[in-house]
Amino acid sequence: MPSNYNLLTYTKYGIYCPEADIFIDPRRPVENAVITHAHSDHARRGHKKYIAHPLTVQVIRHRIGSGVNIAPLDYGKIININGVNISLHPAGHIPGSAQVKVEYRGEVWVVSGDYKIENDGLTEPYEPVRCHNFITESTFALPVYKWKKQEDIFGEINSWWKANIRQGKLSILTGYSLGKAQRLFNNVDHSLGKILGHEEITSINNLFISAGLNLPPLETITRKISRSELTGALIIAPPSIIGHKGLVKLMPYSTGFASGWMLHGKGWSRRGTDIGFALSDHADWDGLNYAVKETGAENIYVTHGYAEVFVRHLNKSGYNAFELKKLGNEDTENQPKDTQLNLF
């Protein structure tokens, strides 16, 4: 194999495998796409054919359209496209999230997508995958980002909820609708009181449940529910609800926001919420370094976040590290070919 050969390259469409004529989390419409998870910055509209984990399939159909041409692929199952073996492996980010392993003639690449190392009790835990080349995110790739244990964060959340109950306040806990909200619902103390969800969240919960995820049903809050029925309750909602004029009728209440960005200081006050909980679905500094080490990769490509900082750190630590955008030429077309794949 030529020394300048790359099984994966980087174009303006995203990460591309020419041998299989398939993109991973492409940014623009393409013929064939493998999707790591269903967050909108990874799973976009317009692709002709999609491949994703079965849990991700359900959410993509919900968000993009039931008629989308998408094939489910379970963790660890290998499909072969033009001699290239492609498989999905748990990323631990959100339910259904996956790393993509691409293997051809003995060369192995892994595209991590987004991932976290800690087992959240709901998502299939992160699985290190040995490879020659590893493409990693770097959302929180600064030494200041080190997460507390999940049990400690939920201890803080439960204490906040208890305090609100004593003060006669409704608790409104916000987090991203896909992934974070399910993690919140699964891990808060259900014995404290009634838990309800915004319809945007319960609809995704129901999709996951129908696809086999072990998650209890979550009641949807509606206008028919009186304020008196919500005494001592916890509502799980998307962050966009903060400041909504409809919340006036729910007073008195306290709002909380669960996100890794809540780690430092009073960041939550700028978002209009009363308190923040540093609960992230991404790997922290130690987690990123652990993931890189466990792959045994010769080359590390970094994207999505503090890429330049993390590359510099990895190079000082003895790795061959590069920013992903330097893998290939982002300005090249590399548009999808008219290849017909017998997968769907």
C-alpha positions, -999 to +999 in steps of 0.1 A: +000+000+000+015+034-009+029+054+021+007+084+012-025+062+012-053+071+035-083+048+039-102+078+052-098+113+040-114+147+049-134+167+024-159+196+025-186+169+028-169+154+058-150+121+066-149+100+034-139+064+026-132+063-012-128+025-013-164+021+001-177+053-013-193+062+020-192+092+044-193+092+082-215+120+097-214+140+064-221+177+066-237+179+032-261+156+014-244+125+000-253+092-015-242+069+014-238+079+050-229+061+083-243+081+112-226+079+147-257+092+166-288+112+160-278+147+173-285+172+145-248+182+140-241+145+131-273+133+116-283+157+088-311+157+062-307+149+026-286+118+024-300+091+000-290+062+022-282+060+059-266+033+082-270+036+120-275+017+152-312+006+156-318+031+185-304+059+163-326+047+134-358+054+154-347+090+162-336+098+127-369+086+113-387+108+139-366+139+132-360+136+094-389+116+082-404+081+083-396+075+047-359+080+050-339+051+035-320+038+065-305+004+074-300-006+111-266-020+121-262-036+156-230-031+176-202-055+165-219-067+133-197-063+102-209-052+068-186-054+038-187-027+012-164-031-018-139-050+003-141-026+033-153-039+066-175-014+086-188-020+121-203+000+149-191+000+185-205+016+217-195+053+222-213+058+255-224+093+245-262+087+243-284+057+237-276+043+202-243+063+198-215+045+180-179+046+170-173+036+134-146+011+127-134+009+091-110-018+081-094-025+047-064-048+039-052-048+075-055-011+081-079+000+108-095+034+114-119+043+142-141+074+140-153+081+176-181+105+170-190+119+204-182+098+234-180+096+272-161+071+293-184+069+324-212+044+324-244+063+329-265+033+336-286+037+305-264+040+275-243+011+263-209+018+279-180+031+259-159+003+243-122+010+234-115-002+199-079-010+189-068+007+156-040+023+137-057+056+132-081+072+157-104+102+150-114+118+183-136+147+194-122+173+217-153+192+231-138+194+266-101+189+258-088+213+284-072+201+318-098+222+337-126+199+325-127+170+350-161+156+358-174+146+392-188+110+395-223+108+382-236+096+416-223+129+431-240+150+405-273+133+410-269+137+447-267+175+441-298+173+418-318+153+443-308+177+471-320+207+450-353+189+443-358+181+480-351+218+490-377+229+464-402+205+479-397+220+514-401+255+500-433+246+480-416+251+446-419+231+415-386+218+401-379+223+364-348+204+354-336+211+318-312+192+296-309+184+259-339+164+247-320+136+231-297+117+255-293+141+284-330+141+293-332+103+293-301+102+315-317+126+339-350+107+341-333+074+346-310+085+374-329+110+396-345+096+428-380+086+417-391+081+453-390+119+459-421+128+439-439+128+407-418+132+375-432+146+342-416+155+309-420+180+282-437+165+251-404+169+231-387+147+256-414+121+262-418+115+224-381+106+222-384+084+254-412+065+237-391+060+206-364+045+226-388+023+246-404+010+214-369+002+201-361-019+232-343+005+255-349-003+292-364+030+302-397+034+322-425+055+307-425+092+314-458+111+318-462+142+296-471+175+312-501+191+296-522+222+301-549+201+317-527+193+347-533+219+375-506+236+395-519+218+426-513+184+410-476+195+405-468+201+441-434+186+448-430+174+412-400+174+389-404+184+353-378+175+328-377+199+299-355+212+271-334+243+279-355+264+254-383+264+280-364+287+303-379+322+302-411+310+284-441+331+293-462+300+299-441+292+330-458+320+349-488+298+358-464+273+373-449+297+399-433+293+423-407+272+407-369+267+405-350+259+373-318+239+368-297+231+338-276+200+334-246+204+311-208+201+311-207+238+304-220+244+339-187+233+355-173+267+363-187+296+383-222+310+377-224+301+340-261+291+346-271+326+355-262+338+320-286+312+307-315+325+328-316+294+351-313+293+389-287+265+392-264+245+370-253+208+373-220+198+355-233+167+339-218+160+305-223+134+278-188+140+265-155+127+278-135+151+300-098+157+298-089+125+316-114+105+295-101+118+262-065+109+272-077+075+283-095+068+250-065+078+229-042+055+249-066+025+248-069+026+210-031+020+207-034+041+176-002+053+157-020+084+145-046+106+162-068+131+144-087+156+165-119+175+157-149+191+174-137+214+201-102+224+214-085+205+186-054+226+184-048+225+221-053+187+223-031+181+193-003+201+209-007+181+242-007+147+224+023+156+204+042+165+235+031+132+250+047+113+222+017+107+198+015+115+161-014+139+164-030+162+138-061+183+134-086+164+113-089+192+088-053+184+077-064+148+067-069+153+030-081+185+014-113+201+026-116+221-006-117+190-029-150+179-042-149+142-035-186+141-042-204+108-037-201+084-067-231+068-083-222+035-066-252+012-059-247-007-026-267-038-019-274-030+017-309-015+019 
